[in-house]
Amino acid sequence: MLNIIVGVGVILIVAILFLIFRIQTLVGVAKGSEKKRITGANSTNAILFIVFMVLSLGGFFWYSFAYFDDYTLPVASAHGDDYEFMFWLTTAVTGVVFLLTQILLFWFSHRYQFKEKRKALFYPDNSKLEILWTVVPAIVLAVLVFTGWKTWTEITDKAPEEAEIVEIMGYQFAWKVRYPGKDGSLGQYDYRLIDPVNEFGIDFTDQASHDDFIPMEIHLPVNKPVLFKIRAKDVLHSVFGPHFRMKMDAMPGMPTSFWFTPTKTTQEMRQETGDAEFNYEIACTEVCGRGHFSMKIRVVVEELDEYQQWYAEQQSFLSNNPEYLAKIPAEKRELAMVKAGIEETESTEIQQ
């Protein structure tokens, strides 16, 4: 504690001395006192501006080209090309403007360094120039905004009727997914029904929920639309699939959705990247707590027949947790057992 107090005291003393120096300088300027100007350091700084510009821009271009493949992932979704076009168009426009403004900034700092015999040019206004630098950026930004709006509207449009449905729920610090069973319809849920086992809060009074299943990883069919129904159980999360160019926030109390069409199987991507260990994944891109870094789930994209085989092998949540049959009205329990794939003997044991 003493060290902190001493450190704060030193900082305050330095700040006070600096303020005193500044006040004395301003008083001298106000009185009109003459001071000798030192131009040597000024020239050195002007040259250093150019050196810094060349080195920093050189490093920028070197890194951009040398590591392009490391930060630019292959596209594996149907809408990914549209997304990439929008991204690189925006990057190109803003990149050109950035380069021009930075080059002019450093060049002007060098070109118009202080000199004793030079006088500043008083340039009050130029209507044509002001109109030019107002209208041109406005048009360019309007084009970028319209392009982004059009692309985003298409991406977030209503999913096709034949889309596979997957519910993905984020919680600290993992993802869980739920699939509809053979009926193709997800059952309703209610947050008040959440418990340590029924983490989705599945409402078993809804017949559509009886054959829903909860796998350990996500499986998706290639070249077929997939609709992600997204929600969060506790705090704000964000569903991010970098290769699919998908990102959508998962918000508690406000379900969201995102649909896309995978275009490359996991095996095809392994061949394309040359990485035999490659796997797609869904990660969280919203800092949601101490364990945020580990919040991800594996995604397997496979051929339709492989996906259907995997789908058929999955067991319903009810069949793995038959004790929840007690939450289903007695008159609907037998039908629920058939739909969930529960044997009669299992039901008898639970009731006893």
N, C-alpha and C positions, 0 to 999 in steps of 0.2 A: 504493500500500500504506500509506504514511504517513497519507493522508487517512482510510483505513478505521480505522486504529488510533486516530487522534484522535477520530473520530466515535464509536467504541465507548467511548472514555474519557469523553467528554462524557455519553453515555447512562448510564454507570455512576455518574458523579458525581451526576447528577440523581436517579437511583434511590436512591442512598444518602441524599441530602438529604431526599427524600420520606419514606424510612423513619424517619429521625431525627425528622422532624416528627410522623409518626404515633405513634411511641413516646412522645414528649413529651405528645401529646394523651391517649393511653391512660393514662399515669401520672397526669395531672391528673384524669381521670375516676375512677381508682382511689382517689385521695386525697380526692375529694369537693370539690374546689375549685370555686367558683362562677365562671361566666363569663357575660358579657352575651350574650343571644341577639338576633340581628338578624333580624327577621321581614319586613323589606321585600323582600329578595331572595326569600324564601320565597313571598310572595304573587305576585311577578312570575313565578316559575317555575310556580306553580299555574295562572296565566292562560295562560302559554305552552304548557302541556300541552293546554289546550282548543283554542288556536289551531292547534297542530300537528295535533291530531286532525281538526279540521274541514278543514284544507288537504290533509292526506294522504289522508283518505277521499274528499274531493271530487276530488282528482287521480286516485285509484284508479277511481272511477266514471266520470269523464270519459274516461279512457284506454280503459276496458273497452268503452264504447259507441262512442266515436269510431273506434277501430281494430279493431272486432270482425271485420270482413270480412278484415282483413289477417292476423290470426292464427288465423282459423277457416276452414280450407280446405273446399271442397265435397267431399262424400262420393261416392266412385266405386266402391264395392264392396257386395256384398249384405249382408255382416255389418256394414258401417259404421254403419248406423242403431242396431243393438244396442250397438255400441261407444260411439257418441255418447250414447245414453241413459245408459249406465253412467257415462261420464265426467261428464256434466252433473248427474246425480243426486249423485255424490260431491262435485262442485264446489259444488252448492247447499247440501248439508248442512254441509260444512266451511266454506263461505263465511258462512253464517248464524252459526255458532258463532264464527268469527273476528270478525265485526262486533260481536257481543254482548260478547265478552270484551274487545276493544280499547276499545269505548265505555265499558264499566265500568271498565277499567283507568285510562283517562285521567280519567274523571269522578270516580272515587274519589280519585285523586291530587289533584284540585282541591278536591273537597268536604271531604276530611278533611286538609287542610293543617294544619301546626302552628299552634296558638294557645295563648297562655299559660294561659288559664283552662279549657281543654278537657282532659278526662281520657279516656284510652282505655277502651273497654268491654271487660271481660274476658268472653269468650264461649267457655267451655271446649268444648262439644260440642252437637250436635243430631242425634240418631240418624235422625230422619225425613229431614232435609236430606241427610245423608251417604248414606242408602239411595237417595234420589232421584237424586243426581248420580253414583251408581255404576251403578244399574240402567238408567236412561235411555240414557246413552252406550253401555252394553253392548248394549242392544237395537238401537240405531241402527247401531253398528259391525257387529253380527252380520248385519243386513239388507244393509249395503253389501258385506261380505265374501261373503255368499252370492250376491248379485247379480253381483259380479265373477267369482266362481268359476264360476257357471253360464254367463255370457257367454264366459269364456275357454275353458271346456270345449267349448262348441259350436264356437268358432272353431278350436280346435286338434284337433277330432275327426278321425277318419279321412276322407281325401279320397274323393269319389265315384269309382267305377270309370272313368267316362268323362272324368275330369279330364286336361287337357293337362299334360304333365310337362316341367319346365324345371329343369335343374341350374344353380345359381348359386354361383360360388366367389369368395371375396374374397382378395385378396393386396395387399401394399403396392405401389402404392396405386391399385387399380382393381378392377373386377369382370369376370369372364368367365362366359359362359353356354354351356351345351351342351344341345342338343335331341336326342331320339331321332329316327331316320330314319323311313322308312315303316313299319318293323316296330313302332313305338310303344313300344319298350323301350330304355332306356339301357344301354349296355354297362358292365361292371365297370371299376373303376379300382384302381390300387395306387400309393401315394405313392412307392414305390421306382422306378416307371417314369417319374416326372416328369423332363423335360429342357427345354431352352430352347424347343423347338417343341411338344412334347406336355405342355403345362402342366397338364392335368388328370390326367396319369398314366394315360391310357386303356389298358386291357389288351386288345390286339388279338387275343389268343387266344380272347376271348369273341365269338361270332358277332354278338351284339346290338350290338356297338360298331362294326361295319363301316360302317354308314350314318349314324352320329351326325355332327352338324354343329355348328360353332361360329360363330355370327354375331357381328357387331359391336354389335348392339343387340337388345333384347328385344322380340318381337312377341307379342301376346296376343289371343285372340278375345273379343269382348264377349259377355256373358251365358252364358259357359261356364266351368265350374270349372277352375282352374289350380293345380297343385301345384308349389311351389318346393322342390326338394331342395337344402339349403344346407350348405356346408362352407367351411373356410378353409385356405389353403395355408401360412400362416406364423404370424400372431398373431391375437388375437381381433378380429373385426369384427362389425358388426351391420347386417342388411338392413332398410332402412326405406323404405317407400312411403307417404308421408303421406296422399295422396289415397285410397289403398286401405285406410287404417287398419291397416297391417300392419307388424310389427316383430318380428324374430327374430334372435337372436345367431348368428353364424357362428363356430364354434369348431374349431380344429385338432384332429383326432383324434376328434371327436364330432359326426357329422352330425346336423343338425336339419331340420325341415320346417315349412312353413306353406302352407295352401291358402286360396284366396279366389276370388270370382267378380267380375270387372270388370263394371260396369253402364253405363259411359259410354265411348264411343270418344274418341279424342284429338280428333277433329273436333267432336264434341258438346261436349266440355269447352272447346274454343276459343270456341265460340259462347256457352256459358254464362258464361264469364269475360270475354268481350270481348277476349281476348288472342290475336291471330292467330299469335303465336310460342309459345304454350303447348305444353309437352311434359311428360308424366309422367316421373318419374325414380326410380331407386333410389339412395339415398345411404347412407353409412356413418355411424352414430350412436355409434360406439365409437372414442374417441381412440386411433388405432392407429399414430401416428408423425407425422413432420414433414409428410408429404403428405396427411394425413387429409382436409383441407378439399376436395381435388380429387377425392375418390373417389366417383364417381357414374356411372351408366349410363342412357341414354335408354330409355324404355319406350313402345312404340307399341301402343295398343289400337284394333282395327279390326273391321269386320264379318267374319263367319265366312268368306265367300267370298274376301274380300281376304286374310285370314290364310292360308287354304288355298293361294291362289295364291303368296303369298310363301314359304310352307313348301315348295311343290313346286319353287321356283326355287333353293333352297339346295343347295350342293354339299357332299358329305360331307368330313370331315376327311381321310380316306384319299385321296380324289380330288385334294385340294389338296396332299397330302403323300404321294405314292405310294411314297416310299422306306420307309415303315413297313410295306409289304407283306412286307418281308424278316422281320418279326417274327411273321408268321403261318405256321403249319405249312404245308409245301408242298402237302399233300393238300387243304387248305382254302382255298388262295390263289385259285384260279379262282372259287370261289363268292363269296369276299370281294370280288373285283374286280367281279363282276356286281352284288352288293348295294351296293357303294360307287359304282358308276357309272364305273369305270375302263376305258378302252379297252385292248384286247389289245396294241396297239402301245406304249402307255405302259408296260405291265408289262414288255415285252421290253426296252425301253430301260433300265429300272431294273435289271433283272437283268444286263444287259450292262455 
